[in-house]
Amino acid sequence: MATSAIGPGFLTQTAVFTTQFGASFACVILVSILLDIGAQVNVWRIVCVSQMRAQDIANAVLPGLGYALAALIVFGGLAFNIGNIAGCGLGAGVALGISAETGAVAGALLAVGLFLSKEATRTMDRFVLVLGFLMVGLTLYVAATARPPLGAAALRSVAPLVEEAQRPAFLLAIVTLVGGTVGGYITFAGAHRLLDAKVTGVGALPEVTRSSVTGILVTACMRVLLFLAALGVVAQGLTPDPLNPPASVFRLAAGEIGYRLFGVVMWAAAITSVAGSAYTSVSFVRTLHPAIERRQNWIVAGFILLSTAIFLAIGRPVRLLILAGAVNGLILPVALGIILLGAGRPKIVGTYRHPLWMTLAGVAVVVAMTAMGGFTLLTEFPKLFQ
């Protein structure tokens, strides 16, 4: 789940918003973490107790609703995966000096080989775990090199300085971060993986809850490190290149070595997100027909190759990655609301009684994300297309 969230869009969003809000972006990160935990704990517990995938829960809530949810998630996953494939190309290009197209195709073929291997799911788990640690370690080095103002970041996490004219964009940043961390397919990535690993039932709830929070905290750790690296650059009066903000942050903070490290981080973030996006998107349709279930890994491979073909045709602008996170932030309250409805149905969860405080926390996330998402949809989204 964490490595699915930490993709090219994640890196780009963090660098762009840090440049825009400075130390006050720490408040956006803190608020988004709380919303992320409220959403993910609810989803993972209900999915694992019911031993049903999200689309099956939705169909049990209302016949046909699961098909609509699956279509929404798969479409969002495909949009994200185009950016992930492009990130593979960008990262490989920076690290190795090859073209973005060549790097994208190589990354796609590696991901396809991963899923067509005999031990596909076990190999995927090990693969993303190793690269996840690599990403965090390299970003920690760059953050330390940038020497950010830690005191200012801590203060502004609870007392942000945001001008009135910036408030709509500030809300957009929250929606985008939550969408980029637990929106769309991402919040279901770990839950569906736990189903495949047979970590289900009431007896598994302590492990499920711990894993859901750990996933958010790993993502938050990477987010904070990247934020501090960007803040250190901004605090020195330097401005990241708007054409490639995260690469610029690494270069300004640690010189040419930092720039090459960015290539490795971007590639690792992108390739693990390709795996997570493709796996989870296909998991939303695999139970809808036996033929899909039998050919799951081949369909995942086709999903990756389709994403690659679309990237080669249209490319990946920075604004598209910001928009993708924001759109998934709008999808989140719909998906979470459906799961919460399922939590109250004995035919879905049996004798399990979902804790009232968790339900209230989930409802609060639905209401907050709906309100902020609706407001930013009217005020800020049109600007992303300009």
DOVEX-736877 format. One line per field, with one value per residue (C-alpha): residue number from 1; residue in three letters; y negated, x, z negated. Coordinates in nm, 4 decimals. Example, Ala and Ser with C-alpha at 12.3 -4.5 7.8 and 13.67 -1.06 7.14 Angstrom:
BEGIN
seq: 1 2
type: ALA SER
y: 0.4500 0.1060
x: 1.2300 1.3670
z: -0.7800 -0.7140
END
This chain:
BEGIN
seq: 1 2 3 4 5 6 7 8 9 10 11 12 13 14 15 16 17 18 19 20 21 22 23 24 25 26 27 28 29 30 31 32 33 34 35 36 37 38 39 40 41 42 43 44 45 46 47 48 49 50 51 52 53 54 55 56 57 58 59 60 61 62 63 64 65 66 67 68 69 70 71 72 73 74 75 76 77 78 79 80 81 82 83 84 85 86 87 88 89 90 91 92 93 94 95 96 97 98 99 100 101 102 103 104 105 106 107 108 109 110 111 112 113 114 115 116 117 118 119 120 121 122 123 124 125 126 127 128 129 130 131 132 133 134 135 136 137 138 139 140 141 142 143 144 145 146 147 148 149 150 151 152 153 154 155 156 157 158 159 160 161 162 163 164 165 166 167 168 169 170 171 172 173 174 175 176 177 178 179 180 181 182 183 184 185 186 187 188 189 190 191 192 193 194 195 196 197 198 199 200 201 202 203 204 205 206 207 208 209 210 211 212 213 214 215 216 217 218 219 220 221 222 223 224 225 226 227 228 229 230 231 232 233 234 235 236 237 238 239 240 241 242 243 244 245 246 247 248 249 250 251 252 253 254 255 256 257 258 259 260 261 262 263 264 265 266 267 268 269 270 271 272 273 274 275 276 277 278 279 280 281 282 283 284 285 286 287 288 289 290 291 292 293 294 295 296 297 298 299 300 301 302 303 304 305 306 307 308 309 310 311 312 313 314 315 316 317 318 319 320 321 322 323 324 325 326 327 328 329 330 331 332 333 334 335 336 337 338 339 340 341 342 343 344 345 346 347 348 349 350 351 352 353 354 355 356 357 358 359 360 361 362 363 364 365 366 367 368 369 370 371 372 373 374 375 376 377 378 379 380 381 382 383 384 385 386
type: MET ALA THR SER ALA ILE GLY PRO GLY PHE LEU THR GLN THR ALA VAL PHE THR THR GLN PHE GLY ALA SER PHE ALA CYS VAL ILE LEU VAL SER ILE LEU LEU ASP ILE GLY ALA GLN VAL ASN VAL TRP ARG ILE VAL CYS VAL SER GLN MET ARG ALA GLN ASP ILE ALA ASN ALA VAL LEU PRO GLY LEU GLY TYR ALA LEU ALA ALA LEU ILE VAL PHE GLY GLY LEU ALA PHE ASN ILE GLY ASN ILE ALA GLY CYS GLY LEU GLY ALA GLY VAL ALA LEU GLY ILE SER ALA GLU THR GLY ALA VAL ALA GLY ALA LEU LEU ALA VAL GLY LEU PHE LEU SER LYS GLU ALA THR ARG THR MET ASP ARG PHE VAL LEU VAL LEU GLY PHE LEU MET VAL GLY LEU THR LEU TYR VAL ALA ALA THR ALA ARG PRO PRO LEU GLY ALA ALA ALA LEU ARG SER VAL ALA PRO LEU VAL GLU GLU ALA GLN ARG PRO ALA PHE LEU LEU ALA ILE VAL THR LEU VAL GLY GLY THR VAL GLY GLY TYR ILE THR PHE ALA GLY ALA HIS ARG LEU LEU ASP ALA LYS VAL THR GLY VAL GLY ALA LEU PRO GLU VAL THR ARG SER SER VAL THR GLY ILE LEU VAL THR ALA CYS MET ARG VAL LEU LEU PHE LEU ALA ALA LEU GLY VAL VAL ALA GLN GLY LEU THR PRO ASP PRO LEU ASN PRO PRO ALA SER VAL PHE ARG LEU ALA ALA GLY GLU ILE GLY TYR ARG LEU PHE GLY VAL VAL MET TRP ALA ALA ALA ILE THR SER VAL ALA GLY SER ALA TYR THR SER VAL SER PHE VAL ARG THR LEU HIS PRO ALA ILE GLU ARG ARG GLN ASN TRP ILE VAL ALA GLY PHE ILE LEU LEU SER THR ALA ILE PHE LEU ALA ILE GLY ARG PRO VAL ARG LEU LEU ILE LEU ALA GLY ALA VAL ASN GLY LEU ILE LEU PRO VAL ALA LEU GLY ILE ILE LEU LEU GLY ALA GLY ARG PRO LYS ILE VAL GLY THR TYR ARG HIS PRO LEU TRP MET THR LEU ALA GLY VAL ALA VAL VAL VAL ALA MET THR ALA MET GLY GLY PHE THR LEU LEU THR GLU PHE PRO LYS LEU PHE GLN
y: 0.0000 -0.2420 -0.1823 -0.2114 -0.5569 -0.6709 -0.7207 -0.9971 -1.1917 -1.1681 -1.3118 -1.5841 -1.6913 -1.7229 -1.9348 -2.1593 -2.2302 -2.2865 -2.5498 -2.7079 -2.7063 -2.6738 -2.5552 -2.5790 -2.2743 -2.0774 -2.1431 -1.9928 -1.6816 -1.6492 -1.6882 -1.4449 -1.1820 -1.1949 -1.1647 -0.8825 -0.6777 -0.7338 -0.6081 -0.3181 -0.1566 -0.1377 0.0045 0.2662 0.3958 0.4293 0.5910 0.8421 0.9292 0.9794 1.1737 1.0008 0.7665 0.4112 0.4660 0.7693 0.5694 0.2977 0.5513 0.6888 0.3363 0.2715 0.5087 0.3562 0.1050 0.3177 0.2963 -0.0831 -0.0967 0.1388 -0.0732 -0.3880 -0.2337 -0.0707 -0.3939 -0.5871 -0.3157 -0.3312 -0.7098 -0.6783 -0.3980 -0.6078 -0.8509 -0.5648 -0.4284 -0.7778 -0.8025 -0.4842 -0.6518 -0.9773 -0.8050 -0.5749 -0.8690 -1.0726 -0.7823 -0.6204 -0.8941 -0.6997 -0.8343 -0.8450 -0.6214 -0.3547 -0.3680 -0.3404 -0.0348 0.1333 0.0667 0.2003 0.5212 0.5702 0.5303 0.7720 1.0276 0.9862 1.0793 1.3653 1.5353 1.8546 1.6854 1.3602 1.2344 1.3377 1.1863 0.8651 0.8354 0.8725 0.6460 0.3518 0.3938 0.3651 0.0682 -0.0974 -0.0991 -0.2239 -0.5199 -0.6237 -0.5931 -0.8001 -1.0701 -1.0886 -1.1613 -1.4433 -1.5894 -1.6006 -1.7646 -2.0373 -2.1455 -2.2513 -2.4814 -2.2106 -2.4552 -2.6449 -2.3214 -2.1999 -2.5324 -2.5675 -2.2111 -2.3404 -2.7153 -2.7583 -3.0993 -3.0992 -3.4148 -3.4343 -3.4145 -3.0903 -2.9068 -2.7356 -2.6096 -2.4993 -2.2846 -2.1502 -2.0436 -1.8459 -1.6768 -1.5963 -1.4493 -1.2337 -1.1249 -1.0467 -0.8404 -0.6521 -0.7623 -0.5479 -0.2037 -0.2775 -0.2273 0.1151 0.2212 0.3583 0.4834 0.6969 0.8192 0.9339 1.1293 1.3083 1.3807 1.5250 1.2650 1.2444 1.2829 1.1303 1.3016 1.1154 0.7687 0.6636 0.7434 0.5799 0.2602 0.2442 0.2986 0.0311 -0.2318 -0.1231 -0.1684 -0.5265 -0.6036 -0.4694 -0.6884 -0.9840 -0.9285 -0.9513 -1.2537 -1.4376 -1.3613 -1.4872 -1.7929 -1.8740 -1.8375 -2.0761 -2.3145 -2.3316 -2.4358 -2.6939 -2.8367 -2.9150 -3.1324 -2.8794 -2.7887 -2.4334 -2.3966 -2.3822 -2.1410 -1.8771 -1.9972 -1.6853 -1.6342 -2.0004 -1.9696 -1.6823 -1.8675 -2.1970 -2.0166 -1.7729 -1.8745 -1.6333 -1.3370 -1.4352 -1.4568 -1.1035 -0.9808 -1.1332 -0.9153 -0.6052 -0.7254 -0.8183 -0.4856 -0.2872 -0.4893 -0.4451 -0.0728 0.0223 -0.1931 -0.0239 0.3104 0.1880 0.0036 0.2881 0.5588 0.3712 0.2445 0.5975 0.7272 0.5181 0.7190 1.0627 1.1879 1.0587 1.3497 1.6873 1.6284 1.3157 1.5045 1.7764 1.5297 1.2648 1.2286 1.2096 0.9390 0.7481 0.7700 0.6387 0.3520 0.2515 0.2728 0.0662 -0.2020 -0.2037 -0.2391 -0.5346 -0.7029 -0.6628 -0.8304 -1.1265 -1.1692 -1.2895 -1.6602 -1.7712 -1.9076 -1.5674 -1.4151 -1.6867 -1.6365 -1.2580 -1.2888 -1.5427 -1.3281 -1.0256 -1.2455 -1.2885 -0.9121 -0.8343 -0.9473 -0.7447 -0.4250 -0.4728 -0.5517 -0.2242 -0.0253 -0.1888 -0.0940 0.2633 0.2620 0.2575 0.5561 0.8981 1.0723 0.8988 0.8929 1.1683 1.1189 0.8622 0.5235 0.2388 0.0003 -0.3108 -0.5449 -0.3983 -0.4424 -0.8031 -0.8631 -0.7184 -0.9305 -1.2370 -1.1589 -1.1146 -1.4470 -1.6379 -1.5031 -1.5611 -1.9206 -2.0051 -1.8144 -1.9866 -2.3294 -2.2753 -2.1195 -2.4526 -2.6902 -2.5242 -2.2441 -2.4774 -2.6328 -2.2959 -2.2929 -2.6440
x: 0.0000 0.2753 0.4774 0.1607 0.1066 0.4668 0.4743 0.5670 0.2538 0.3415 0.6887 0.5598 0.2716 0.4963 0.7552 0.4946 0.2968 0.6089 0.7197 0.3741 0.3139 0.6599 0.6691 0.2879 0.2628 0.3489 -0.0089 -0.1461 0.0644 -0.0542 -0.4238 -0.3916 -0.2285 -0.5234 -0.7743 -0.5697 -0.5734 -0.9471 -1.0196 -0.7782 -0.8414 -1.2132 -1.1653 -0.9071 -1.0946 -1.4276 -1.2762 -1.0773 -1.3600 -1.6069 -1.3463 -1.4943 -1.3344 -1.4632 -1.6650 -1.8361 -1.9211 -2.0671 -2.2794 -2.4049 -2.5014 -2.6866 -2.6881 -2.4884 -2.3102 -1.9952 -1.9700 -1.9908 -1.7278 -1.4994 -1.5290 -1.4489 -1.1456 -1.0066 -1.0393 -0.8595 -0.5951 -0.5295 -0.4915 -0.2446 -0.0553 0.0106 0.1897 0.3689 0.5017 0.6136 0.7910 0.9833 1.1041 1.1905 1.3753 1.5727 1.6520 1.7972 1.9883 2.1206 2.0999 1.8625 1.5447 1.2238 1.0522 1.3232 1.3177 0.9376 0.9340 1.2103 1.0231 0.6985 0.8671 1.0235 0.6819 0.5233 0.7953 0.7321 0.3645 0.4217 0.6740 0.5708 0.5893 0.4321 0.2703 0.5578 0.8125 0.6092 0.6020 0.9809 1.0453 0.8422 0.9741 1.3402 1.2747 1.0611 1.3517 1.5822 1.3521 1.3276 1.7040 1.8025 1.5448 1.6666 2.0163 1.8937 1.6741 1.9715 2.1855 1.9231 1.9328 1.5668 1.4382 1.2955 1.1632 0.9570 0.8198 0.7127 0.5476 0.3598 0.2272 -0.0180 -0.0137 0.0011 0.0364 -0.2009 -0.3286 -0.7004 -0.6439 -0.4468 -0.7106 -0.8855 -0.5485 -0.4651 -0.7814 -0.6949 -0.3568 -0.5278 -0.7671 -0.4796 -0.2575 -0.5353 -0.6327 -0.2718 -0.2268 -0.5546 -0.7715 -0.8924 -0.7344 -0.4617 -0.6574 -0.7673 -0.4176 -0.3157 -0.6631 -0.6971 -0.3388 -0.4278 -0.7227 -0.4875 -0.2529 -0.5467 -0.5074 -0.8799 -1.1476 -1.2033 -0.8939 -0.6729 -0.8078 -0.5139 -0.2687 -0.4927 -0.5301 -0.1579 -0.0713 -0.3149 -0.1676 0.1898 0.1261 0.0106 0.3062 0.5600 0.4009 0.3993 0.7680 0.8549 0.6269 0.7896 1.1422 1.0651 0.8904 1.1946 1.4257 1.2081 1.1689 1.5458 1.5762 1.2951 1.4272 1.7570 1.5691 1.5974 1.3048 1.2552 1.2102 0.8317 0.8904 1.0280 0.9946 1.1121 1.4208 1.5060 1.4774 1.7268 1.9688 1.9515 1.9910 2.2699 2.4127 2.4676 2.4862 2.1463 2.0099 2.1281 1.9847 1.6531 1.6573 1.6880 1.4174 1.1788 1.2349 1.1824 0.8701 0.7316 0.7998 0.6515 0.3466 0.3096 0.2961 0.0529 -0.1766 -0.2026 -0.2466 -0.5178 -0.7051 -0.7353 -0.8331 -1.1500 -1.2688 -1.1204 -1.4237 -1.6748 -1.6147 -1.4333 -1.2321 -1.0795 -0.9883 -0.8070 -0.6085 -0.5419 -0.1666 -0.2016 -0.4661 -0.2359 0.0369 -0.2042 -0.3034 0.0625 0.1264 -0.1865 -0.0675 0.2711 0.1166 -0.0947 0.2087 0.4106 0.1237 0.0482 0.3231 0.2848 0.2640 0.3128 -0.0416 -0.1846 -0.0208 -0.1644 -0.5059 -0.4881 -0.4380 -0.7189 -0.9613 -0.8853 -0.9528 -1.3052 -1.3422 -1.2443 -1.5653 -1.7752 -1.5738 -1.5422 -1.9136 -2.0019 -1.7690 -1.9173 -2.2666 -2.1443 -2.0155 -2.3718 -2.4959 -2.4825 -2.4805 -2.1474 -1.9696 -2.1598 -2.1645 -1.8842 -1.9765 -1.7696 -1.6608 -1.8790 -1.5797 -1.4287 -1.7575 -1.7804 -1.4190 -1.4972 -1.8108 -1.6073 -1.3603 -1.6465 -1.8040 -1.4725 -1.3491 -1.6880 -1.7007 -1.3406 -1.3567 -1.6783 -1.5386 -1.2113 -1.3967 -1.5712 -1.2857 -0.9509 -1.0009 -1.0558 -0.7151 -0.5452 -0.6564 -0.5301
z: 0.0000 -0.0971 0.2166 0.4256 0.2764 0.3200 0.6943 0.9404 0.8486 0.4786 0.5406 0.7712 0.5454 0.2403 0.4216 0.5876 0.2706 0.0590 0.3088 0.2903 -0.0879 -0.2424 -0.6044 -0.6296 -0.4055 -0.7212 -0.8391 -0.5163 -0.5765 -0.9389 -0.8498 -0.5599 -0.7845 -1.0269 -0.7408 -0.5842 -0.9043 -0.9551 -0.6047 -0.5829 -0.9217 -0.8428 -0.4930 -0.5857 -0.8908 -0.7101 -0.4004 -0.6039 -0.8463 -0.5618 -0.3587 -0.0545 0.1937 0.2048 0.5229 0.3686 0.0571 0.2788 0.4687 0.1371 0.0271 0.3540 0.6542 0.9386 0.7160 0.7187 1.0963 1.0794 0.8040 0.9972 1.3114 1.1143 0.9442 1.2599 1.4561 1.1810 1.1565 1.5299 1.5158 1.2297 1.3999 1.7089 1.4801 1.3039 1.6338 1.7297 1.3942 1.4752 1.7925 1.6190 1.3350 1.5645 1.7908 1.5032 1.3495 1.6687 1.9311 2.1559 2.3165 2.1130 2.3679 2.3442 1.9649 1.9603 2.1855 1.9821 1.6575 1.8027 1.9210 1.5755 1.4109 1.6595 1.5902 1.2188 1.2536 1.4953 1.2677 1.0862 0.7448 0.8615 0.5415 0.3131 0.5515 0.5677 0.1873 0.1584 0.4554 0.3245 -0.0311 0.0739 0.3040 0.0367 -0.2083 0.0685 0.1417 -0.2225 -0.2780 0.0258 -0.0485 -0.4092 -0.2791 -0.0540 -0.3305 -0.5668 -0.2967 -0.2386 -0.6079 -0.6366 -0.9159 -1.1413 -1.4016 -1.1466 -1.0028 -1.3491 -1.4353 -1.1059 -1.1300 -1.3933 -1.3176 -0.9396 -0.7768 -0.4833 -0.3162 -0.2487 0.1261 0.0762 -0.1287 0.1655 0.2905 -0.0658 -0.0721 0.2717 0.1343 -0.1454 0.0990 0.3336 0.0624 -0.0809 0.2698 0.3543 0.0352 -0.0176 0.2753 0.5623 0.5704 0.3140 -0.0086 0.1198 0.2314 -0.1078 -0.2023 0.1104 0.0684 -0.2854 -0.1448 0.0942 -0.1961 -0.3993 -0.6747 -0.7401 -1.0043 -1.3461 -1.4874 -1.2408 -1.3305 -1.5540 -1.2729 -1.0125 -1.2163 -1.2905 -0.9256 -0.8055 -1.0371 -0.9592 -0.5873 -0.6458 -0.8734 -0.6209 -0.3558 -0.5957 -0.6708 -0.3018 -0.2607 -0.5522 -0.4306 -0.0816 -0.2273 -0.4413 -0.1417 0.0616 -0.2333 -0.2771 0.0875 0.0670 -0.2603 -0.0839 0.1633 0.4451 0.6701 0.8000 1.1749 1.2430 1.5337 1.2947 0.9328 0.7433 0.9628 0.9188 0.5395 0.5317 0.7608 0.5675 0.2339 0.3193 0.6558 0.9416 0.7021 0.5651 0.9168 0.9964 0.6660 0.7667 1.0757 0.8569 0.6152 0.8971 1.0722 0.7504 0.6663 1.0160 1.0656 0.7266 0.8000 1.1391 0.9599 0.6931 0.9327 1.1835 0.9164 0.7243 1.0302 1.1678 0.8215 0.8564 1.1555 1.0914 0.8945 1.1470 1.3879 1.3501 1.6687 1.5185 1.2020 1.4010 1.6093 1.3452 1.3977 1.7765 1.7402 1.5042 1.7686 2.0315 1.8005 1.7669 2.1406 2.2140 1.9708 2.1438 2.4887 2.3746 2.2191 2.5362 2.7217 2.4915 2.2285 1.8649 1.7698 1.4078 1.3889 1.4787 1.1701 0.9452 1.1029 1.0638 0.6890 0.6578 0.8584 0.6420 0.3409 0.4775 0.5300 0.1692 -0.0085 0.2369 0.1840 -0.1933 -0.2275 -0.0533 -0.2800 -0.5929 -0.4769 -0.4418 -0.8000 -0.9302 -0.7260 -0.9022 -0.5623 -0.4966 -0.8355 -1.0204 -1.3972 -1.3924 -1.5352 -1.3973 -1.6795 -1.6937 -1.7208 -1.4040 -1.2201 -1.3380 -1.2309 -0.8897 -0.8540 -0.9505 -0.6700 -0.4216 -0.5221 -0.5297 -0.1956 -0.0319 -0.1553 -0.0672 0.2591 0.3649 0.2807 0.4649 0.7596 0.8106 0.7288 0.8019 1.0536 1.3518 1.2816 1.3295 1.6931 1.7699
END
